Amino acid sequence: MLKITRFFFFKLILVFLGLFASQAFAQVPPALDKEIRSLVAKHPSMLGYRTSIEYVDPRIRVADCPGGYDVELPTRTRLWGRVNIPVKCTQGAKWFLSLPVKIQVFGSYLVTSHQIQGNSRLSQADFVLSEGDLSDLPEGFVQKAEDAIGRQVIRPIQPGNPILLNNLRESSVIRVGDQVKVKIIGNGFEAAGSGSAQSGGASGDSIKVKMPDGQVLQGKVIGPATVEIKID
């Protein structure tokens, strides 16, 4: 009998702790929670994604606001991860608080299926589609196969790592003999022209361009068929 009593006493403690833990993130009135979730769902960076919102500071207890809450989302391009949401009450009571939340955004992204060597060119066999919380990923993760296939890997990528745009470059933006647009920048002036590529390169590479007057100048590839030449 003593064992049963102790068992139920221990179980009651666990139930109490469970209820306390469940309340740790539930200090936001339903009306405010509904308003925040509605605004977050309409944010441009959320369109097409499944989201989850968690109130991360159990010490905050939001008071009622008789006239309705005034919620203003931060002016951020991507409203993912840890965010402080300003909340005001101006009718029936007057107060302001910055409500910390964690916004999870779930979707698909590409991860490497094996070790990728530097300077190799990506193919369909080099990656698989994975699902997870996108807010935990570094900036510039790749979600579509067409944005990765054929691109050159700048540095090695370990198996299972997300493929990032800053690890890739176009494999052949300009080839030898291509006609290119030339942007010439000098001290206090800019000019535009055209020329013939004397060497090939990808975005960021330095190549030689033959101008219509026969001069061969060195420039930097800044985009498809576009070279920037700086003159001191």
C-alpha positions in Angstrom: 0.0 0.0 0.0 2.9 2.3 0.8 4.4 1.7 -2.6 1.2 2.6 -4.3 0.8 5.8 -2.3 4.4 6.8 -3.2 3.8 6.0 -6.8 0.7 8.1 -7.0 2.4 10.9 -5.1 5.3 10.8 -7.5 2.9 10.8 -10.5 1.0 13.8 -9.1 4.3 15.7 -8.9 5.1 14.8 -12.6 1.6 15.9 -13.7 2.1 19.2 -11.8 5.5 19.8 -13.3 4.1 19.0 -16.8 1.3 21.5 -16.3 3.7 24.1 -15.1 6.0 23.5 -18.2 3.1 23.7 -20.6 2.1 27.0 -19.1 5.7 28.4 -19.4 5.1 29.3 -23.0 1.4 30.1 -22.7 1.4 33.5 -21.1 -0.1 35.3 -24.2 -3.9 36.0 -24.3 -5.7 34.1 -27.1 -6.7 37.3 -28.8 -3.1 38.5 -29.1 -1.8 35.1 -30.1 -4.4 35.0 -32.9 -3.3 38.5 -34.1 0.4 37.6 -34.1 -0.1 34.3 -36.0 -2.3 36.0 -38.6 0.2 38.8 -39.2 3.2 36.4 -39.4 1.3 34.1 -41.8 0.7 37.1 -44.2 4.4 38.2 -44.1 6.0 37.9 -47.6 8.8 35.6 -46.3 6.3 33.1 -45.0 4.3 32.6 -48.2 4.2 28.9 -49.2 5.8 27.7 -45.9 4.4 25.9 -42.8 5.2 28.0 -39.7 5.3 27.5 -36.0 5.4 30.3 -33.3 6.8 29.8 -29.8 6.8 32.4 -27.0 10.2 31.8 -25.6 10.3 33.9 -22.3 8.2 32.3 -19.6 8.7 35.3 -17.3 6.5 37.5 -19.5 2.8 37.6 -18.8 0.9 39.8 -21.2 -1.9 41.8 -19.6 -5.4 42.1 -21.2 -6.0 45.1 -23.4 -9.7 46.1 -23.5 -9.5 48.1 -26.7 -7.5 45.5 -28.6 -3.7 44.9 -29.1 -1.6 47.0 -31.5 1.0 44.6 -33.0 3.7 45.8 -35.4 6.0 43.3 -37.0 9.7 44.2 -37.3 10.8 45.6 -40.7 12.9 42.6 -41.7 13.1 41.0 -45.1 13.0 37.5 -43.6 11.0 37.1 -40.4 12.6 33.8 -39.3 14.2 32.6 -36.1 14.3 34.7 -32.9 12.3 37.9 -33.3 11.1 40.6 -30.8 7.6 41.7 -31.7 6.5 45.1 -30.3 3.0 45.0 -28.7 1.2 48.1 -27.5 -2.1 48.7 -25.6 -3.5 52.3 -26.0 -7.2 51.8 -25.3 -8.5 50.9 -21.8 -5.0 50.6 -20.6 -1.6 51.9 -21.6 1.5 49.7 -21.8 4.2 48.5 -24.2 6.3 45.4 -24.3 8.7 43.7 -26.7 7.6 40.1 -27.0 10.3 37.6 -27.8 9.2 34.7 -30.1 10.8 32.0 -32.1 9.4 31.6 -35.6 10.1 28.3 -37.2 9.7 27.9 -41.0 9.5 24.4 -42.4 10.3 23.6 -46.0 12.6 21.7 -48.3 16.3 22.3 -49.2 19.2 20.6 -50.9 21.8 18.7 -49.0 24.9 16.9 -50.4 24.5 13.1 -50.8 28.3 12.5 -50.5 31.6 14.5 -50.2 31.8 17.2 -52.9 35.2 18.2 -54.0 36.2 21.8 -54.7 36.1 22.9 -58.4 33.7 20.0 -59.3 30.5 20.6 -61.2 27.2 19.7 -59.5 24.9 17.1 -61.0 21.6 15.6 -59.9 23.5 12.7 -58.2 25.3 15.0 -55.8 22.4 16.1 -53.7 19.0 15.0 -52.2 16.0 17.0 -51.1 15.7 17.3 -47.3 12.9 18.7 -45.1 13.4 20.7 -41.9 13.4 24.1 -40.1 14.7 26.6 -42.6 15.2 29.2 -39.9 18.2 27.2 -38.5 20.0 27.2 -41.9 22.7 29.6 -43.0 21.8 32.4 -45.4 21.7 31.4 -49.1 20.6 27.8 -48.9 19.4 26.3 -52.2 15.9 24.9 -52.5 15.6 24.0 -56.2 17.7 21.5 -58.2 17.9 23.9 -61.2 19.7 26.4 -59.0 22.5 23.9 -58.3 22.9 21.6 -61.4 25.8 22.7 -63.5 27.3 25.1 -61.1 30.9 24.9 -60.0 31.7 24.2 -56.3 34.2 26.7 -54.9 35.2 24.7 -51.8 34.6 21.1 -50.6 31.2 20.4 -49.0 30.8 17.6 -46.4 28.1 14.9 -46.8 24.7 15.9 -45.5 25.5 19.6 -45.5 23.1 22.2 -47.1 24.2 23.5 -50.4 24.7 27.3 -50.2 24.8 29.8 -53.0 28.1 31.4 -51.7 29.7 28.0 -52.2 28.8 27.9 -55.9 29.5 29.9 -59.0 28.5 29.8 -62.6 30.8 27.4 -64.4 31.1 29.4 -67.6 29.6 32.8 -67.7 31.9 34.1 -70.5 33.9 32.0 -73.0 36.8 33.0 -75.2 35.5 34.9 -78.3 32.2 35.9 -76.7 31.0 39.4 -77.3 30.7 41.2 -74.0 29.3 44.4 -72.6 32.0 46.5 -71.0 31.5 48.9 -68.2 34.5 51.3 -67.8 34.9 53.1 -64.5 37.5 55.8 -64.1 38.2 58.7 -61.8 35.0 60.7 -61.9 33.5 59.1 -65.0 31.7 56.0 -66.3 31.4 54.7 -69.9 29.9 51.7 -71.6 31.1 49.8 -74.6 31.6 46.4 -76.0 34.5 44.0 -76.8 35.6 40.5 -77.4 36.6 38.2 -74.6 40.2 37.0 -74.9 39.9 34.6 -71.9 37.0 32.9 -70.2 35.8 33.2 -66.7 32.9 33.1 -64.2 31.4 35.8 -62.0 34.2 37.5 -60.0 37.0 36.3 -62.3 39.5 38.6 -64.0 39.6 38.2 -67.8 41.1 40.0 -70.8 38.9 41.9 -73.3 39.9 43.2 -76.7 38.3 46.6 -77.4 37.2 47.8 -80.9 40.4 50.0 -81.1 42.6 46.9 -80.6 43.5 47.6 -77.0 43.4 44.5 -74.7 42.3 45.5 -71.2 41.9 43.5 -67.9 38.5 43.4 -66.3 36.3 41.7 -63.8 33.3 39.5 -64.8 30.3 41.0 -62.9 27.5 39.1 -64.7 26.5 37.2 -67.8 28.4 38.7 -70.8 29.3 41.8 -68.7 32.8 42.9 -67.7 33.8 45.9 -65.5 37.1 47.6 -66.2 38.5 50.1 -63.8 41.0 52.7 -65.0 43.1 54.6 -62.6 
